[in-house]
């Protein structure tokens, strides 16, 4: 009975990814219900200005990161690009100046004071040089200072708001590689939805590093939520909202209240206040996952789950608790299957003669193949390709699901989480930074 249940579960799970091909155009299927609305070059000068907020931190691979920043500046829409860094000692600041000067921006700056809480922020307004190739774009660097009562990313976003003069606010992670029409599409889609969001397809640099494959497996599961025109939540790495809606629904106040997750908090507010969240098949980006160790993979996964331990009120607490319980139960189901499978296989003297082994291998291969179909289809739509082993991806997915209950237990029982060089502590659904070592 167990092998048949395992086979049925694997078929259903794999089919979730394969059905994306018929519902989400990047996977090679039919068009999304929401039509693409690109901003033509002839209309770019008459379009509304958008403020693009780019939180940046740490050290980068300069050539690879320069391509990502260049793609943002090259997007054909009027924009105010704002690089958000924590302090003048952040290595990211040097990378940003090196990039901007390299493409024709003068390094001389006019220093402005900008409002904020708990620290003084400097907004560095950069002036364009004669060789500046993006006349529809202006660039600013906002030094936000260190946050002790919210995530550093949210602190940077709040510090940039007084200087953000755009009609639309766009938030992008620094590791996302956007396509030429993605940003115009993201902004123009605000005509159909109150909030628009996209998602990033993760693929490993080295497909033989199992821990990076397990991160890709985690991200692939979340991709299912973005297969339709109205996802249940937005992704913090890429979303847009009009400044009018941002102010009307007091998103700034929400973020100031010891907020840790900009995306889940805003998603919950959207459901509470009736705001629509929209996406379409053109709002897809890509990102490479570098080789990581087990500890890096574990910390990454726990950081994602830690978001669900935060809440703003009782309803938010119930929602996040149910999501954590669902994740844990799903992982326990996989562990039960693995436990019985090991028992059954070990109790057979001639493994190759037993159909149990064949069924389990087929299930792992099917799941891995289905995930690879989804990832490869997305990347093909973006003009990229990747070779991922079906059996390796299947093993990575099963291993990730099996470890989830352990990670859920850790984040529930432990109040603290490490993010880079910082340690955050959870207190009654709010977050506080308790440690920061700038010497590392």
C-alpha positions as CSV (number, residue, x, y, z in Angstrom):
1,X,0.0,0.0,0.0
2,X,2.8,2.4,0.9
3,X,4.5,2.2,-2.5
4,X,1.2,2.9,-4.2
5,X,0.6,5.9,-1.9
6,X,4.1,7.2,-2.6
7,X,3.6,6.8,-6.3
8,X,0.3,8.7,-6.2
9,X,1.8,11.5,-4.1
10,X,4.7,11.8,-6.5
11,X,2.4,11.9,-9.5
12,X,0.3,14.7,-8.0
13,X,3.3,16.7,-6.9
14,X,5.0,16.4,-10.2
15,X,1.8,17.2,-12.1
16,X,1.7,20.6,-10.3
17,X,4.8,21.6,-12.1
18,X,3.8,20.1,-15.4
19,X,0.4,21.8,-15.4
20,X,2.3,25.1,-15.2
21,X,3.1,24.6,-18.9
22,X,-0.6,25.0,-19.7
23,X,-1.2,27.9,-17.4
24,X,1.9,30.0,-17.4
25,X,3.4,31.1,-20.8
26,X,7.1,31.1,-19.7
27,X,6.7,27.3,-19.4
28,X,5.7,27.0,-23.0
29,X,2.0,26.8,-22.6
30,X,-0.9,29.2,-23.3
31,X,-0.9,32.9,-22.5
32,X,-1.7,34.2,-19.1
33,X,-5.1,35.6,-18.5
34,X,-3.5,39.0,-18.0
35,X,-2.2,40.3,-21.3
36,X,1.3,41.7,-21.6
37,X,1.3,45.5,-21.8
38,X,4.7,46.7,-22.8
39,X,5.6,50.4,-22.7
40,X,6.6,51.4,-26.2
41,X,9.7,53.5,-26.7
42,X,7.7,56.3,-28.3
43,X,5.6,56.6,-25.1
44,X,8.4,56.4,-22.6
45,X,8.9,60.2,-22.5
46,X,5.2,60.8,-21.7
47,X,5.0,58.0,-19.0
48,X,4.9,58.6,-15.3
49,X,8.2,58.6,-13.4
50,X,8.8,55.5,-11.3
51,X,11.1,55.4,-8.2
52,X,13.1,52.1,-8.3
53,X,14.4,51.2,-4.9
54,X,17.4,48.9,-4.9
55,X,18.6,47.7,-1.4
56,X,22.3,46.7,-1.7
57,X,24.7,45.3,0.8
58,X,28.0,43.4,1.0
59,X,30.5,42.5,-1.7
60,X,29.6,41.6,-5.3
61,X,31.1,39.9,-8.3
62,X,31.5,43.3,-10.1
63,X,31.2,42.2,-13.7
64,X,28.1,40.0,-13.0
65,X,26.4,42.6,-10.8
66,X,27.2,45.4,-13.3
67,X,25.1,43.6,-15.9
68,X,22.1,43.4,-13.5
69,X,22.3,47.1,-12.6
70,X,22.8,48.0,-16.3
71,X,19.7,46.1,-17.3
72,X,17.7,48.2,-14.7
73,X,19.1,51.5,-16.0
74,X,18.5,50.5,-19.6
75,X,14.8,49.8,-19.0
76,X,12.7,52.0,-21.3
77,X,10.7,54.1,-18.8
78,X,11.4,57.3,-17.0
79,X,12.8,56.4,-13.6
80,X,14.5,57.5,-10.5
81,X,17.0,54.7,-9.5
82,X,17.8,54.7,-5.8
83,X,20.6,52.6,-4.4
84,X,20.0,51.9,-0.7
85,X,23.0,51.1,1.5
86,X,23.4,50.9,5.2
87,X,26.5,52.9,5.8
88,X,29.5,54.5,4.1
89,X,31.6,51.5,5.3
90,X,29.4,49.0,3.4
91,X,31.4,47.4,0.6
92,X,28.4,47.7,-1.7
93,X,28.9,51.5,-1.8
94,X,32.3,51.1,-3.5
95,X,30.8,48.7,-6.1
96,X,28.0,51.1,-6.8
97,X,30.4,54.1,-7.4
98,X,32.7,51.9,-9.6
99,X,29.7,50.9,-11.7
100,X,28.2,54.4,-12.0
101,X,31.5,56.1,-12.8
102,X,32.2,53.4,-15.4
103,X,29.1,54.2,-17.3
104,X,29.5,58.0,-17.4
105,X,28.1,59.3,-14.1
106,X,30.1,61.9,-12.3
107,X,31.2,61.0,-8.8
108,X,30.8,64.5,-7.4
109,X,27.7,64.6,-5.2
110,X,25.4,67.0,-3.7
111,X,24.5,65.9,-0.1
112,X,20.9,66.2,1.0
113,X,19.3,65.5,4.3
114,X,16.4,63.1,4.2
115,X,14.0,62.3,7.0
116,X,13.9,59.0,8.8
117,X,13.7,57.4,12.2
118,X,16.4,56.3,14.7
119,X,19.3,57.6,12.5
120,X,20.4,60.4,10.2
121,X,20.3,59.5,6.5
122,X,22.2,61.1,3.7
123,X,20.8,61.2,0.2
124,X,23.6,61.5,-2.3
125,X,22.2,63.1,-5.5
126,X,24.5,62.2,-8.4
127,X,24.9,64.5,-11.4
128,X,25.0,63.1,-14.9
129,X,28.2,63.5,-16.9
130,X,28.4,64.3,-20.6
131,X,28.6,60.6,-21.5
132,X,25.6,59.6,-19.5
133,X,23.7,57.1,-21.7
134,X,20.4,57.1,-19.9
135,X,18.7,60.5,-20.3
136,X,15.4,59.3,-18.9
137,X,17.0,58.0,-15.7
138,X,18.3,59.8,-12.6
139,X,20.4,58.1,-9.9
140,X,20.6,58.6,-6.1
141,X,22.4,56.7,-3.4
142,X,20.7,56.7,0.0
143,X,22.7,55.9,3.1
144,X,20.0,54.7,5.6
145,X,22.0,54.0,8.7
146,X,21.7,50.9,10.8
147,X,18.3,49.6,11.9
148,X,17.6,48.1,15.3
149,X,13.8,47.8,15.2
150,X,13.0,46.4,11.7
151,X,14.8,44.6,8.9
152,X,17.6,46.5,7.3
153,X,15.9,46.3,3.9
154,X,12.7,47.8,5.2
155,X,14.7,50.5,7.0
156,X,16.4,51.4,3.8
157,X,13.1,51.6,1.9
158,X,11.7,53.9,4.6
159,X,14.8,56.1,4.5
160,X,14.4,56.5,0.7
161,X,10.7,57.5,0.8
162,X,11.3,61.3,1.5
163,X,13.5,61.4,-1.6
164,X,11.4,59.2,-3.9
165,X,9.6,61.5,-6.3
166,X,8.1,58.9,-8.6
167,X,4.4,58.3,-9.1
168,X,5.1,54.6,-8.7
169,X,7.3,52.8,-6.2
170,X,9.2,49.7,-7.5
171,X,11.2,47.4,-5.2
172,X,13.9,45.1,-6.7
173,X,16.4,42.8,-5.0
174,X,20.0,43.3,-6.1
175,X,20.4,39.8,-7.3
176,X,17.6,39.8,-9.9
177,X,18.5,39.9,-13.6
178,X,15.6,41.7,-15.4
179,X,14.7,41.5,-19.0
180,X,14.4,44.5,-21.2
181,X,10.6,44.8,-21.0
182,X,10.1,43.6,-17.4
183,X,10.1,46.9,-15.6
184,X,7.8,48.7,-18.1
185,X,5.5,45.7,-17.9
186,X,5.6,45.7,-14.1
187,X,4.7,49.4,-13.9
188,X,2.1,49.4,-16.6
189,X,0.3,46.4,-15.0
190,X,-0.6,48.7,-12.1
191,X,-3.5,49.8,-14.4
192,X,-5.1,46.4,-13.7
193,X,-4.0,45.7,-10.1
194,X,-3.3,47.7,-7.0
195,X,0.0,45.8,-6.5
196,X,2.0,44.0,-9.2
197,X,4.6,41.4,-8.5
198,X,6.9,39.1,-10.4
199,X,9.1,36.2,-9.4
200,X,12.6,34.9,-10.0
201,X,13.5,31.5,-11.4
202,X,16.6,30.2,-9.5
203,X,19.0,27.8,-11.1
204,X,22.4,26.6,-9.8
205,X,25.8,27.6,-11.2
206,X,26.9,24.0,-10.5
207,X,24.3,21.4,-10.7
208,X,26.4,18.9,-8.7
209,X,26.2,21.0,-5.6
210,X,23.2,19.4,-3.8
211,X,22.7,22.2,-1.3
212,X,22.3,24.8,-4.1
213,X,19.9,22.4,-5.8
214,X,17.9,22.2,-2.6
215,X,17.6,26.0,-2.6
216,X,16.3,25.8,-6.2
217,X,13.8,23.2,-5.1
218,X,12.5,25.5,-2.4
219,X,12.1,28.3,-4.9
220,X,10.5,26.1,-7.5
221,X,7.7,25.2,-5.0
222,X,7.0,28.9,-4.4
223,X,6.8,29.4,-8.2
224,X,3.6,27.4,-8.3
225,X,1.8,30.3,-6.6
226,X,2.7,32.6,-9.4
227,X,1.3,30.5,-12.2
228,X,-2.0,32.5,-12.3
229,X,-2.9,36.2,-12.8
230,X,-3.7,36.7,-9.1
231,X,-1.1,35.2,-6.8
232,X,-1.9,34.7,-3.1
233,X,1.0,36.8,-2.0
234,X,3.6,39.1,-3.5
235,X,7.4,38.5,-3.7
236,X,9.5,41.1,-2.0
237,X,12.3,40.8,-4.6
238,X,10.1,42.4,-7.3
239,X,6.9,44.4,-6.7
240,X,5.4,47.8,-7.6
241,X,2.7,49.9,-6.0
242,X,1.6,53.5,-6.8
243,X,2.7,56.1,-4.3
244,X,-0.9,57.1,-3.8
245,X,-1.9,53.6,-2.8
246,X,1.2,53.3,-0.6
247,X,0.2,56.4,1.3
248,X,-3.6,55.8,1.3
249,X,-3.2,52.4,3.0
250,X,-0.5,53.5,5.4
251,X,2.1,51.0,4.2
252,X,4.8,53.2,5.7
253,X,3.2,52.9,9.2
254,X,3.0,49.1,8.7
255,X,6.7,48.9,7.9
256,X,7.7,51.1,10.8
257,X,6.1,48.8,13.4
258,X,9.1,46.4,13.9
259,X,8.5,44.9,10.5
260,X,10.7,42.0,9.3
261,X,9.1,40.9,6.0
262,X,8.1,43.6,3.5
263,X,6.3,41.1,1.2
264,X,4.3,38.9,3.6
265,X,3.2,42.0,5.7
266,X,2.1,43.9,2.6
267,X,0.3,40.7,1.3
268,X,-1.6,40.4,4.5
269,X,-2.5,44.1,4.5
270,X,-3.7,43.7,0.8
271,X,-6.1,40.8,1.8
272,X,-7.4,42.8,4.8
273,X,-8.0,46.0,2.9
274,X,-9.2,44.5,-0.4
275,X,-6.1,45.4,-2.5
276,X,-5.6,43.3,-5.6
277,X,-2.2,41.6,-6.3
278,X,-1.6,40.9,-9.9
279,X,1.1,39.3,-12.1
280,X,1.5,38.0,-15.6
281,X,3.8,35.8,-17.7
282,X,6.1,38.7,-18.6
283,X,7.0,39.4,-15.0
284,X,9.7,36.7,-14.7
285,X,13.4,37.2,-13.9
286,X,16.3,34.8,-13.3
287,X,19.0,34.4,-10.7
288,X,21.9,32.0,-10.4
289,X,22.5,30.2,-7.1
290,X,26.2,29.9,-6.2
291,X,27.7,26.8,-4.5
292,X,26.7,26.8,-0.9
293,X,27.4,24.6,2.2
294,X,24.8,22.8,4.2
295,X,24.9,25.5,6.9
296,X,24.3,28.2,4.3
297,X,21.4,26.3,2.8
298,X,20.0,25.7,6.3
299,X,20.3,29.3,7.3
300,X,18.7,30.4,4.0
301,X,15.7,28.1,4.5
302,X,15.2,29.1,8.2
303,X,15.3,32.8,7.2
304,X,12.4,32.2,4.8
305,X,10.4,30.3,7.5
306,X,11.3,32.9,10.1
307,X,9.1,35.3,8.2
308,X,6.0,33.2,9.2
309,X,6.7,33.7,12.9
310,X,6.1,37.5,12.5
311,X,2.6,39.0,12.8
312,X,0.8,42.3,13.2
313,X,-2.4,41.1,14.8
314,X,-4.3,37.9,15.8
315,X,-5.6,37.2,12.3
316,X,-2.1,37.5,10.9
317,X,-0.8,35.2,13.6
318,X,-3.4,32.5,12.8
319,X,-2.7,32.7,9.1
320,X,1.1,32.4,9.5
321,X,0.7,29.6,12.1
322,X,-1.5,27.6,9.7
323,X,1.1,28.0,6.9
324,X,3.9,26.8,9.2
325,X,1.8,23.8,10.3
326,X,1.0,23.0,6.7
327,X,4.7,23.1,5.8
328,X,5.6,20.9,8.8
329,X,2.9,18.4,8.1
330,X,3.9,18.1,4.4
331,X,7.5,17.5,5.5
332,X,6.4,14.9,8.1
333,X,4.5,13.1,5.4
334,X,7.6,12.8,3.3
335,X,9.6,11.6,6.3
336,X,7.0,8.9,7.0
337,X,7.3,7.7,3.4
338,X,11.1,7.7,3.6
339,X,11.1,5.9,6.9
340,X,8.8,3.1,5.7
341,X,10.6,2.9,2.4
342,X,13.9,2.4,4.2
343,X,12.4,-0.3,6.4
344,X,10.8,-2.1,3.5
345,X,13.9,-2.0,1.3
346,X,16.2,-3.1,4.1
347,X,13.9,-6.1,4.9
348,X,14.3,-7.5,1.4
349,X,17.3,-9.7,0.7
350,X,17.4,-9.3,-3.0
351,X,16.8,-5.6,-3.6
352,X,16.9,-5.8,-7.4
353,X,14.1,-8.3,-7.4
354,X,11.7,-6.2,-5.4
355,X,9.3,-3.7,-7.0
356,X,9.5,-1.4,-4.0
357,X,12.9,-0.1,-5.1
358,X,11.7,0.4,-8.7
359,X,8.7,2.5,-7.5
360,X,10.8,4.7,-5.2
361,X,13.4,5.4,-7.9
362,X,10.7,6.1,-10.5
363,X,9.0,8.6,-8.0
364,X,12.2,10.5,-7.4
365,X,13.0,10.6,-11.1
366,X,9.4,11.8,-11.9
367,X,9.5,14.6,-9.4
368,X,13.0,15.7,-10.5
369,X,12.0,15.6,-14.2
370,X,8.8,17.7,-13.5
371,X,10.7,20.4,-11.6
372,X,13.3,20.5,-14.4
373,X,10.6,20.9,-17.0
374,X,9.3,23.9,-15.1
375,X,12.7,25.6,-14.5
376,X,14.0,24.9,-18.0
377,X,10.8,26.1,-19.6
378,X,11.0,29.4,-17.6
379,X,14.6,30.0,-18.6
380,X,13.9,29.2,-22.2
381,X,11.3,31.9,-22.3
382,X,14.0,34.3,-20.9
383,X,16.5,33.2,-23.6
384,X,18.6,31.1,-21.2
385,X,19.3,27.4,-20.8
386,X,20.5,25.1,-18.0
387,X,21.3,21.4,-17.7
388,X,19.9,19.9,-14.5
389,X,20.0,16.2,-13.8
390,X,16.5,14.8,-13.2
391,X,17.5,12.3,-10.6
392,X,19.7,14.8,-8.7
393,X,16.9,17.4,-8.7
394,X,14.5,14.7,-7.5
395,X,16.8,13.8,-4.6
396,X,17.3,17.5,-3.8
397,X,13.5,18.0,-3.6
398,X,12.9,15.0,-1.4
399,X,15.8,15.9,0.9
400,X,14.5,19.5,1.2
401,X,11.0,18.4,2.0
402,X,12.3,15.9,4.6
403,X,14.3,18.6,6.4
404,X,11.5,21.2,6.6
405,X,9.9,19.9,9.9
406,X,13.3,20.2,11.6
407,X,13.7,23.8,10.3
408,X,10.2,24.7,11.3
409,X,10.8,23.4,14.8
410,X,14.0,25.4,15.1
411,X,12.5,28.7,14.0
412,X,9.5,28.2,16.3
413,X,11.6,27.3,19.4
414,X,14.4,29.8,18.7
415,X,13.7,33.5,18.8
416,X,16.8,34.5,17.0
417,X,17.9,34.2,13.4
418,X,21.2,35.2,11.7
419,X,21.0,37.3,8.6
420,X,24.5,38.0,7.2
421,X,26.5,39.6,10.0
422,X,23.3,40.5,11.9
423,X,21.2,38.6,14.5
424,X,17.6,39.5,14.9
425,X,15.3,38.5,17.8
426,X,11.6,38.0,17.7
427,X,9.4,39.4,20.5
428,X,5.6,39.1,20.3
429,X,5.6,39.0,16.5
430,X,8.0,42.0,16.1
431,X,11.6,42.0,15.3
432,X,14.6,43.6,16.9
433,X,18.3,43.6,15.9
434,X,20.4,42.5,18.8
435,X,23.9,42.1,17.4
436,X,25.9,43.5,14.5
437,X,29.7,42.9,14.0
438,X,31.0,45.4,11.5
439,X,34.5,44.2,11.9
440,X,33.9,40.9,10.0
